[in-house]
Amino acid sequence: MSGELTVVESKEETLPRAEPAVSDAVPAETVIEPPCGWQFLNVRELWRFRELIFFLAWRDVKVRYKQTLLGAAWAVLQPALMMVVFTIFFSRMAGLSSGDVPYPLFAFAGLLPWTFFATALTNGGNSVIGSERLITKIYFPRLAIPFASVGAATVDFAIAFAILLLLMPFWDVWPTAKLLLAPVIFFLILLVALGMGTLLAALNVNYRDFRYVIPFLVQLGMFATPTVYMQPRGDETGLRALLMMANPMTSLISAFRSAVLGGHISWDSVGISAVMAALLFLAGCLYFRRVEDSFADNI
C-alpha cells in the first residue's frame, strides 16, 4: 500500500454577480416648513390631542393645591371672604342696594363667575411662559396650553357653585326654572375667558410687560363689572353706561346671577355680549396661531 495522496481538484462554476441597478432618477426632496400667515383654528387637531388637554388641566389643578393645608377649599374661601368684605363695606356702610335678594348671596353669586374669569385670565395669560420646556422639546397644538389653563379654573367654579346652591336655602332663596340657563351663560363667560386668555398668552411671549398688565386688568375689571352691585338700567346714557356695555362681562355676570337667584334677564344685552364673546374667541385664537411659530425662539 503506497502512501501517495490523491488530490482531487473541483472547479466551481462562477456565476456573474448582478450589479445593482443605477437609476438616473433624482430622489424627491421633501421640505417641511411651518405654516405662515393667519391660520384658522384646527378643531380636528385639538380633538386628537384632547387627552393631552385634559392631563394638562389636571396637572394645573394638582399643582395649584399641592402642599396646601386646605386644598380645594380655597376655591370656596376666595369668593366667600370677598363676599364678607364687600358685605361689610358696601352693604352695611355704603348702603348699596341688592334688590329683593340678601346682599351676601347677591355678592357671592356675582363674585363666583368673576373669580372664575379672573383665575382663567391670569392662568391663561401666563400659561405659555410657564410651559417653556414643553414647548421647546415636543410638538403638539400650542393652543392646548391656554385651553388647559382655562379648563383647570372650571374645577374651582364647579366646587364654589355647589356651595352657592347650598347657601341659597339658608337665606330662603330657592332656585327656579331659570337655573337651567346658568350653564348656557357660563359657556359664554368661558368663551370670553378663552379668547382673552389665549390673546394675552400670545402677547405675553413677545411683550413681557403683559405679565404686569394682567393683574391690573383683573383688579380694574372687577370694579368695572357689576359683580357686587346691580347692573345699570338700560335707559342710562353717558360715558359710564357706554363703557359698561362695551364690557361683555357686564351682561353675562348679571344674567348668571339672575338665572341662579331668579330675576329679570336682559336678553338684548346678553345677545350683544354673546356676539362679542364669539369675536373675542376668534380674535384670540387667530392671533395665537399667527405668532405661535416664534414661541420656541422668543420664550
ABEGO torsion letter per residue (X at the ends): XBABBBBBBBBBBBBBBBBBBBBABBBBBBBBBBBBEBBBBBAAAAAAAAAAAAAAAAAAAAAAABGBAAEAAAAAAAAAAAAAAAAAAAAAAAGBBAEABBAAAAAAAAAAAAAAAAAAAAAAAAAAAAAAAAAAABBBBAAAAAAAAAAAAAAAAAAAAAAAAAAAAAAGBBBBAAAAAAAAAAAAAAAAAAAAAAAAAAAAAABAAAAAAAAAAAAAAAAABBAABBBBBAABBEAAAAAAAABAAAAAAAAAAAAAAEEBBBAAAAAAAAAAAAAAAAAAAAAAAAAAAAAAAAX
